[in-house]
Amino acid sequence: MTAVAPALAALVDSGTVRVLDAAVLHEDADGQVTGAELEDEDGAAFAAVDGDVLELLSDDDLLQIAATLQPSTTTLVLLWENRWAAAFGDAVRQVHGTVVASDRVPRENVDRALAAGGTPAAEVPRMDEVRS
């Protein structure tokens, strides 16, 4: 899990995202689930991600996520704000508009759509490859 810490830290450092809450869930081979705070899990690896964690994830949220885990797995649960979208949202509100919905398209769906349109997915940079 510590392998993702640099990528997450880069997103935070660049101002792309702000981490609002984080938790780590483990499910052992017998199906027993335990949870931990990010800093308790591996504080050194995630030190650069430390921010204003607002503890927005409820116990119910974590229980629902835990129910989807497979035995002998660990998951990092992140709740973040896409700060890059703030300027767009502000512009919409300035003209008395409303952002009605927002959603994410899974990478696999993007790859399939690009392939159907004749663009190999390998030619489209991944988010972690885009630099400003």
C-alpha positions in Angstrom: 0.0 0.0 0.0 2.9 2.4 0.6 3.7 2.2 -3.1 0.7 4.5 -3.8 1.8 7.1 -1.3 4.1 9.1 -3.6 1.4 9.3 -6.3 -1.2 10.5 -3.8 1.3 13.0 -2.3 2.0 14.4 -5.8 -1.7 14.9 -6.4 -2.0 16.7 -3.0 1.2 18.7 -3.5 0.1 19.9 -6.9 -3.2 21.1 -5.6 -5.1 18.6 -7.8 -6.9 17.0 -4.9 -7.4 17.6 -1.2 -7.8 14.5 1.0 -10.8 15.0 3.2 -10.7 11.6 4.9 -8.8 8.3 4.7 -9.0 4.9 6.3 -7.4 1.5 5.8 -9.4 -1.7 6.0 -7.9 -5.2 6.2 -9.7 -8.5 5.7 -7.8 -11.5 6.9 -8.0 -15.0 5.5 -10.8 -15.9 7.9 -12.9 -12.9 6.9 -12.2 -10.8 10.0 -12.1 -7.1 9.1 -10.1 -4.5 11.0 -9.6 -0.8 10.3 -6.9 1.7 10.9 -6.3 5.4 10.4 -3.8 6.2 7.6 -1.2 7.6 10.0 -1.4 4.5 12.1 -1.0 2.2 9.1 2.3 3.6 7.7 2.7 7.2 8.9 6.1 7.7 7.3 4.9 6.8 3.8 1.8 8.9 4.0 3.3 11.9 5.9 3.3 14.1 2.8 -0.4 13.4 2.4 -1.3 14.7 5.9 -3.9 17.5 5.7 -7.2 18.6 7.1 -8.7 15.2 7.5 -12.3 15.9 8.4 -13.4 12.4 9.4 -16.4 12.4 6.9 -16.4 8.6 6.4 -18.9 7.1 8.8 -18.8 3.7 10.4 -21.6 2.7 8.1 -19.6 3.8 5.1 -16.7 1.7 6.2 -18.9 -1.3 7.0 -20.4 -1.1 3.5 -16.9 -1.0 1.9 -15.7 -3.8 4.2 -18.6 -6.0 3.0 -17.1 -5.9 -0.5 -13.6 -7.0 0.5 -12.1 -10.3 -0.5 -10.2 -12.4 2.1 -6.6 -11.5 2.6 -6.9 -8.0 1.2 -6.3 -4.5 2.2 -7.9 -1.4 0.9 -7.2 2.3 1.2 -10.4 4.3 1.4 -10.0 7.9 0.3 -12.5 10.7 0.2 -11.1 13.6 -1.7 -12.0 16.9 -3.2 -11.1 17.4 -6.9 -9.7 20.9 -6.4 -9.1 21.3 -10.2 -12.8 21.4 -10.6 -13.3 24.4 -8.2 -12.5 27.1 -10.8 -15.0 25.5 -13.2 -17.7 25.3 -10.5 -17.0 28.9 -9.5 -17.4 30.0 -13.2 -20.7 28.2 -13.5 -22.0 29.8 -10.3 -20.9 33.2 -11.4 -23.3 33.0 -14.4 -26.0 31.7 -12.1 -25.6 28.2 -13.4 -25.7 25.0 -11.4 -23.5 21.9 -11.7 -26.2 19.2 -11.6 -24.2 16.0 -11.6 -20.7 14.7 -11.7 -19.5 11.2 -12.2 -16.4 9.2 -13.1 -16.0 7.0 -16.1 -14.0 3.9 -15.3 -10.6 3.7 -17.1 -11.6 0.4 -18.7 -14.6 2.1 -20.4 -12.5 5.0 -21.6 -10.0 2.4 -23.1 -12.8 0.5 -24.8 -14.3 3.7 -26.3 -10.9 4.9 -27.5 -10.2 1.5 -29.1 -13.6 1.6 -30.8 -12.8 5.0 -32.2 -9.4 3.9 -33.5 -7.2 5.5 -30.8 -5.1 3.0 -28.9 -5.4 3.6 -25.1 -1.6 3.6 -24.9 -1.6 7.0 -26.8 -3.7 8.7 -24.1 -1.7 9.8 -21.1 -2.8 8.5 -17.7 -3.6 11.0 -15.0 -0.3 10.3 -13.3 1.6 11.0 -16.6 0.1 14.4 -17.2 2.3 17.2 -16.0 1.6 20.9 -16.0 
